Amino acid sequence: MSTKKVTAFYIEGCPYCRQAKEALKELSSGNAEYSSVPFEWIEENQHPEISEKYDYYHVPAMFVDGVKVYESHKGEKYEECRENVKKVLEKALG
């Protein structure tokens, strides 16, 4: 089964987005499968025409095949974020 691309929305300067990118880096650094998953990071404010086509409220928000797999929430801790990013990676790998 082929690896699917992840479409991820973020906002520059968002602490939750920074946390998600850090979790992705951590998970990918020791796992060749995870590091093979392609991510398309879209800055919401720079590309509103793209972000308005997706159903989410908080960033970061990550989609696989147009289906939302992860959306951050206020007060989310790093461990929870890491688990959610891991779910996104697993979904993308099939």
Contact map, one row per residue, 1 for C-alpha under 8 A:
1110000000000000000000000000000000000000000000000000000000000000000000000000000000000000000011
1111000000000000000000000000000000000000000000000000000000000000000000000000000000000000000011
1111100000000000000000000000000000011000000000000000000000000000000000000000000000000000000111
0111110000000000000000000000000000001100000000000000000000000001100000000000000000000000000111
0011111000000000000000000000000000001111000000000000000000000001100000000000000000000000000100
0001111100000000000000000000000000001111000000000000000000000111100000000000000000000001000100
0000111110000000000000000000000000000011110000000000000000000111010000000000000000000000000000
0000011111000000000000000000000000000011110000000000000000011110000000000000000000000000000000
0000001111100000000000000000000000000000111100000010000000111100000000000000000000000000000000
0000000111110100100000000000000000000000111100000000000000111000000000000000000000000000000000
0000000011111100100000000000000000000000001110000000000000110000000000000000000000000000000000
0000000001111100100000000000000000000000001000000000000000000000000000000000000000000000000000
0000000000111110110000000000000000000000000000000000000000000000000000000000000000000000000000
0000000001111111110000000000000000000000000000000000000000100000000000000000000000000000000000
0000000000001111111000000000000000000000000000000000000000000000000000000000000000000000000000
0000000000000111111100000000000000000000000000000000000000110000000000010001000000000000000000
0000000001111111111110000000000000000000000000000000000000110000000000000000000000000000000000
0000000000001111111111000000000000000000000000000000000000000000000000000000000000000000000000
0000000000000011111111100000000000000000000000000000000000000000000000000000010010000000000000
0000000000000001111111110000000000000000000000000000000000010000000000000000010011001000000000
0000000000000000111111111000000000000000000000000000000000000000000000000000000000000000000000
0000000000000000011111111100000000000000000000000000000000000000000000000000000000000000000000
0000000000000000001111111110000000000000000000000000000000000000000000000000010011001000000000
0000000000000000000111111111000000000000000000000000000000000000000000000000000001001100000000
0000000000000000000011111111100000000000000000000000000000000000000000000000000000000000000000
0000000000000000000001111111110000000000000000000000000000000000000000000000000000000000000000
0000000000000000000000111111111001000000000000000000000000000000000000000000000001000100000000
0000000000000000000000011111111111100000000000000000000000000000000000000000000000000000000000
0000000000000000000000001111111100100000000000000000000000000000000000000000000000000000000000
0000000000000000000000000111111100000000000000000000000000000000000000000000000000000000000000
0000000000000000000000000011111111100000000000000000000000000000000000000000000000000000000000
0000000000000000000000000001111111110000000000000000000000000000000000000000000000000000000000
0000000000000000000000000001001111111000000000000000000000000000000000000000000000000000000010
0000000000000000000000000011001111111000000000000000000000000000000000000000000000000000110010
0000000000000000000000000001101111111100000000000000000000000000000000000000000000000000000000
0010000000000000000000000000000111111100000000000000000000000000000000000000000000000000000000
0011110000000000000000000000000011111110000000000000000000000000000000000000000000000000100110
0001110000000000000000000000000000111111000000000000000000000000000000000000000000000000000000
0000111100000000000000000000000000001111100000000000000000000000000000000000000000000000000000
0000111100000000000000000000000000000111110000000000000000000000000000000000000000000000000000
0000001111000000000000000000000000000011111000000000000000000000000000000000000000000000000000
0000001111000000000000000000000000000001111101100010000000000000000000000000000000000000000000
0000000011110000000000000000000000000000111111100000000000000000000000000000000000000000000000
0000000011100000000000000000000000000000011111110110000000000000000000000000000000000000000000
0000000000100000000000000000000000000000001111110000000000000000000000000000000000000000000000
0000000000000000000000000000000000000000011111110000000000000000000000000000000000000000000000
0000000000000000000000000000000000000000011111111110000000000000000000000000000000000000000000
0000000000000000000000000000000000000000000111111111000000000000000000000000000000000000000000
0000000000000000000000000000000000000000000000111111100000000000000000000000000000000000000000
0000000000000000000000000000000000000000000100111111110000000000000000000000000000000000000000
0000000010000000000000000000000000000000010100111111110000000000000000000000000000000000000000
0000000000000000000000000000000000000000000000011111111000000000000000000000000000000000000000
0000000000000000000000000000000000000000000000001111111000000000000000000000000000000000000000
0000000000000000000000000000000000000000000000000111111100000000010000000000000000000000000000
0000000000000000000000000000000000000000000000000001111110000000000100000000000000000000000000
0000000000000000000000000000000000000000000000000000011111101000000100100000000000000000000000
0000000000000000000000000000000000000000000000000000001111100000000000100000000000000000000000
0000000000000000000000000000000000000000000000000000000111111000000000111000000000000000000000
0000000011100101100000000000000000000000000000000000000111111000000000111000000000000000000000
0000000111100001100100000000000000000000000000000000000001111100000001110000000000000000000000
0000000111000000000000000000000000000000000000000000000101111110000111110000000000000000000000
0000011110000000000000000000000000000000000000000000000000011111000111100000000000000001000000
0000011100000000000000000000000000000000000000000000000000001111111111000000000000000001000000
0001111000000000000000000000000000000000000000000000000000000111111110000000000000000001001100
0001110000000000000000000000000000000000000000000000000000000011111000000000000000000000000000
0000001000000000000000000000000000000000000000000000010000000011111100000000000000000000000000
0000000000000000000000000000000000000000000000000000000000000011111110000000000000000000000000
0000000000000000000000000000000000000000000000000000001100001111011111100000000000000000000000
0000000000000000000000000000000000000000000000000000000000001111001111100000000000000011001000
0000000000000000000000000000000000000000000000000000000000011110000111110000000000011001000000
0000000000000000000000000000000000000000000000000000000111111100000111111000000000000000000000
0000000000000001000000000000000000000000000000000000000001111000000001111101000010000000000000
0000000000000000000000000000000000000000000000000000000001100000000000111111000000000000000000
0000000000000000000000000000000000000000000000000000000000000000000000011111000000000000000000
0000000000000000000000000000000000000000000000000000000000000000000000001111100000000000000000
0000000000000001000000000000000000000000000000000000000000000000000000011111110110000000000000
0000000000000000000000000000000000000000000000000000000000000000000000000011111110000000000000
0000000000000000001100100000000000000000000000000000000000000000000000000001111111000000000000
0000000000000000000000000000000000000000000000000000000000000000000000000000111111100000000000
0000000000000000000000000000000000000000000000000000000000000000000000000001111111110000000000
0000000000000000001100100000000000000000000000000000000000000000000000010001111111111000000000
0000000000000000000100110010000000000000000000000000000000000000000000000000011111111100000000
0000000000000000000000000000000000000000000000000000000000000000000000000000001111111110000000
0000000000000000000000000000000000000000000000000000000000000000000001000000000111111111000000
0000000000000000000100110000000000000000000000000000000000000000000001000000000011111111100000
0000000000000000000000010010000000000000000000000000000000000000000000000000000001111111110000
0000000000000000000000000000000000000000000000000000000000000000000010000000000000111111111000
0000010000000000000000000000000000000000000000000000000000000111000011000000000000011111111100
0000000000000000000000000000000001001000000000000000000000000000000000000000000000001111111110
0000000000000000000000000000000001000000000000000000000000000000000000000000000000000111111111
0000000000000000000000000000000000000000000000000000000000000001000010000000000000000011111111
0011110000000000000000000000000000001000000000000000000000000001000000000000000000000001111111
1111000000000000000000000000000011001000000000000000000000000000000000000000000000000000111111
1111000000000000000000000000000000000000000000000000000000000000000000000000000000000000011111
